[in-house]
Amino acid sequence: MPHETTESTTPERTASDSIIEVQPTRTRSAMDTTPIDLGRIEVLQILDEHAQVDESLDPRYDDEYLLRIHRGLVLTRAFDQRMLTMQRQGEMGTFAPNLGQEACQLGQVIPLTKDDWYSPSYRSFGAQLWRGWSMERLFKLWAGYHEGFPPPPDVNDLPFSIVIGSHVLPAVGVAMGMNYRSEPNCMVVNFGDGACSQGAVSEALNYAAVNKAPVVFVCENNGWAISTPLTKQSATTNLASRGAGFGLPSIRVDGNDILAMTLAVDQAARRARAGDGPTFIEAVTFRMSLHTTADDPTVYRAQELVDPWEARCPITRYETYLQRKGLLDTGAIDRIREECDGEVIVARDRFRTDAVARPREIFDHIYGELSPELEAQKQAYLDRLERKGVE
Ligand SMILES: Cc1ncc(C[n+]2csc(CCOP(=O)(O)OP(=O)(O)O)c2C)c(N)n1
């Protein structure tokens, strides 16, 4: 755009005048032409894949806290593996495994208080366990029993949505409620790299930034949105710059580093509670397993892409860190694994006895009033159950 200039007037000439060139005088433009500096986006890693710790960043949590986190990670994996076995044996519905994403999951909720809120995605059961969902409830949820779906009454979590990205705006809405009520709490909302392509997520980032909503956006970049790799989803090499584009303080974090995840979310949550507005965290991790149990990744991604992530396992690296600190040894690691497996089995057995299928209910929870067509279908279905002798 050209700069504003003062108007130049053509000088009057007389025959005796020589021709004088009049230079227009420049005034300052109203348009600031200083190049735009988007600033630096920090990248945080404290514990690398060789379990080397950056001493200057180590939050130095106390021993009990460090071991509690370890148990949370191991329990999450034990639950994930049991769910997969149960699904393969026909005892569980379709679900989304989170193998390799355990640190990302737990790190985003460990710093939260009970008064803070959490809005999970469908892959967040590690975070849900930490927040206080029982394993039985989660088994029921994924096996299709509706009593498994509502968050436990004493847990400030929202239900998740399968419609990608659709839960992010409502989460910002809850955070705005905290603003209106002057509550010193925050909301953490989790979504994937694929969800970043949904318009609603951009709206949520923008609205939260403008209104200083006390929300921490955790974009769990696991590299894949089912079969779509990030390179086909975004022209940028990172997603943290998305947040920066909306004017949010943004950071890229090693999502397989439980210390970095916990610290980044803790700092963002403190800022949000103090009234300093939202933060965007891109947590870099990798979906090691299936998108869901209905997926077969071998048809769209090469094993060579997965293999390097084995060495970046968030649990192994944390165990090495704890071993170097003298808090764990191999015997203790084995014992904790066995204990966690045992806890999952006990919960599974309770689920087996507690969960009672009520096939008559399937028409009950969607419409307040059934249309005549649905009423007819319901009747036909009930007659069929009757004929088959189903309770
Ligand atoms: C609006 C919408 N579009 C498409 C889908 C189908 N779908 C289910 S999961 C998924 C991929 C989401 O990827 P990402 O957000 O990266 O999360 P991830 O599953 O990797 O954790 C898609 C496209 C959907 N559920 N909702």
The ligand as an SDF file (V2000), in Angstrom:
LIG
                    3D

 26 27  0  0  0  0  0  0  0  0999 V2000
  -16.5660  -34.0510   12.3960 C   0  0  0  0  0  0  0  0  0  0  0  0
  -15.9710  -35.4400   12.2470 C   0  0  0  0  0  0  0  0  0  0  0  0
  -15.3650  -35.7660   11.1040 N   0  0  0  0  0  0  0  0  0  0  0  0
  -14.8110  -36.9830   10.9540 C   0  0  0  0  0  0  0  0  0  0  0  0
  -14.8900  -37.9000   11.9670 C   0  0  0  0  0  0  0  0  0  0  0  0
  -14.2620  -39.2820   11.7980 C   0  0  0  0  0  0  0  0  0  0  0  0
  -13.0600  -39.3370   12.6320 N   0  0  0  0  0  0  0  0  0  0  0  0
  -13.0630  -39.9600   13.8220 C   0  0  0  0  0  0  0  0  0  0  0  0
  -11.5960  -39.8590   14.5880 S   0  0  0  0  0  0  0  0  0  0  0  0
  -10.9100  -38.9810   13.3330 C   0  0  0  0  0  0  0  0  0  0  0  0
   -9.4700  -38.5340   13.3950 C   0  0  0  0  0  0  0  0  0  0  0  0
   -9.1990  -37.5220   14.4370 C   0  0  0  0  0  0  0  0  0  0  0  0
   -7.8140  -37.3110   14.5260 O   0  0  0  0  0  0  0  0  0  0  0  0
   -7.1690  -36.4460   15.6500 P   0  0  0  0  0  0  0  0  0  0  0  0
   -7.9950  -35.2400   15.9180 O   0  0  0  0  0  0  0  0  0  0  0  0
   -5.7590  -36.2290   15.2920 O   0  0  0  0  0  0  0  0  0  0  0  0
   -7.2700  -37.3320   16.9780 O   0  0  0  0  0  0  0  0  0  0  0  0
   -6.7270  -38.8090   17.2470 P   0  0  0  0  0  0  0  0  0  0  0  0
   -7.8240  -39.7560   16.8820 O   0  0  0  0  0  0  0  0  0  0  0  0
   -5.4930  -39.0130   16.4560 O   0  0  0  0  0  0  0  0  0  0  0  0
   -6.4830  -38.8630   18.7160 O   0  0  0  0  0  0  0  0  0  0  0  0
  -11.8430  -38.7770   12.3200 C   0  0  0  0  0  0  0  0  0  0  0  0
  -11.5410  -38.0610   11.0640 C   0  0  0  0  0  0  0  0  0  0  0  0
  -15.5630  -37.5320   13.1430 C   0  0  0  0  0  0  0  0  0  0  0  0
  -15.6780  -38.3740   14.1720 N   0  0  0  0  0  0  0  0  0  0  0  0
  -16.0860  -36.2890   13.2720 N   0  0  0  0  0  0  0  0  0  0  0  0
  1  2  1  0
  2  3  1  0
  2 26  2  0
  3  4  2  0
  4  5  1  0
  5  6  1  0
  5 24  2  0
  6  7  1  0
  7  8  2  0
  7 22  1  0
  8  9  1  0
  9 10  1  0
 10 11  1  0
 10 22  2  0
 11 12  1  0
 12 13  1  0
 13 14  1  0
 14 15  2  0
 14 16  1  0
 14 17  1  0
 17 18  1  0
 18 19  2  0
 18 20  1  0
 18 21  1  0
 22 23  1  0
 24 25  1  0
 24 26  1  0
M  CHG  1   7   1
M  END
$$$$
